[in-house]
Amino acid sequence: MDTIVYQDLIEVVTRWVLQNGPDPLGGAGLVTPETDLLASGLLDSLGLMNLVAYTESVARCRIDLQLDVDLAEFSTIRGLCGLAVQSRDGMHQGGGDE
């Protein structure tokens, strides 16, 4: 499978949020790539960790949560996907430690 591109990753992750949030597919108009998933109540902390795991599997990367990650960036779809792409690209350039 080819590496997923950033915009496609955003679409896939948005679909996951819609299918796994508290009101599956009911909030379709309320979820944007900039929606704060925690503050909006779409996901709780466990849901966010499940989303991180899903995003890592789709993007084929490992997001290092030990780094200084700004929660405001991390809790949006666009921010999470950006972290995944940065992490993946760093791994392909030999920056990964696995």
C-alpha positions as a printed Julia matrix, in Angstrom:
98×3 Matrix{Float64}:
   0.0    0.0    0.0
   1.3    3.45  -0.87
   1.91   6.03   1.8
  -1.26   8.0    2.49
  -1.01  11.71   1.7
  -1.85  14.42   4.22
  -5.24  15.48   2.8
  -6.4   11.87   2.44
  -5.32  11.19   6.02
  -7.44  14.13   7.21
 -10.47  12.69   5.39
  -9.95   9.17   6.78
  -9.45  10.44  10.33
 -12.51  12.7   10.08
 -14.58   9.71   8.99
 -13.26   7.74  11.99
 -14.29  10.53  14.37
 -17.76  10.65  12.84
 -18.16   6.89  13.18
 -16.71   6.6   16.69
 -17.8    9.77  18.47
 -20.68   9.95  20.95
 -23.24  10.56  18.18
 -22.03   8.4   15.27
 -22.48  10.3   12.0
 -24.98  12.63  13.68
 -22.5   15.49  13.97
 -21.27  15.37  10.39
 -21.61  19.13   9.91
 -19.96  19.88  13.24
 -16.66  18.12  12.64
 -14.0   20.0   10.72
 -10.24  19.44  10.65
  -9.95  22.38  13.11
 -12.58  21.15  15.6
 -11.13  20.67  19.09
 -12.19  17.06  19.65
 -11.83  17.22  23.44
 -13.37  20.65  24.09
 -16.3   19.88  21.78
 -17.04  16.62  23.61
 -16.68  14.58  20.43
 -13.98  12.48  22.11
 -12.9   11.9   25.68
  -9.28  11.15  26.6
  -9.67   7.42  25.89
 -11.33   8.18  22.55
  -8.45  10.51  21.68
  -5.9    7.79  22.45
  -7.88   5.35  20.27
  -7.82   7.97  17.52
  -4.05   8.35  17.89
  -3.61   4.57  17.55
  -5.87   4.52  14.48
  -4.04   7.48  12.91
  -0.68   5.78  13.5
  -1.9    2.6   11.81
  -3.27   4.44   8.78
  -0.25   6.73   8.41
   2.19   3.89   9.2
   4.04   5.87  11.82
   4.52   6.24  15.54
   3.59   9.58  17.07
   5.96  10.3   19.96
   3.81  11.64  22.77
   6.91  12.25  24.89
   7.79  15.27  22.77
   6.53  18.74  23.6
   3.19  18.42  21.85
   0.81  21.35  22.17
  -2.56  19.92  23.26
  -4.35  22.55  21.16
  -2.66  21.15  18.06
  -2.86  17.52  19.15
  -6.62  17.6   19.81
  -7.62  18.65  16.3
  -7.76  16.39  13.26
  -5.5   18.7   11.26
  -2.95  18.91  14.07
  -2.93  15.17  14.73
  -2.54  14.37  11.04
   0.27  16.91  10.78
   2.08  15.22  13.68
   1.58  11.83  12.03
   2.98  13.0    8.69
   5.96  14.71  10.39
   6.64  11.58  12.4
   6.36   9.32   9.36
   8.58  11.53   7.24
  11.16  11.64  10.05
  11.13   7.84  10.24
  11.72   7.53   6.49
  14.64   9.94   6.71
  16.32   7.85   9.37
  15.1   10.0   12.26
  13.15   7.19  13.91
  14.72   5.3   16.78
  13.02   1.96  16.15
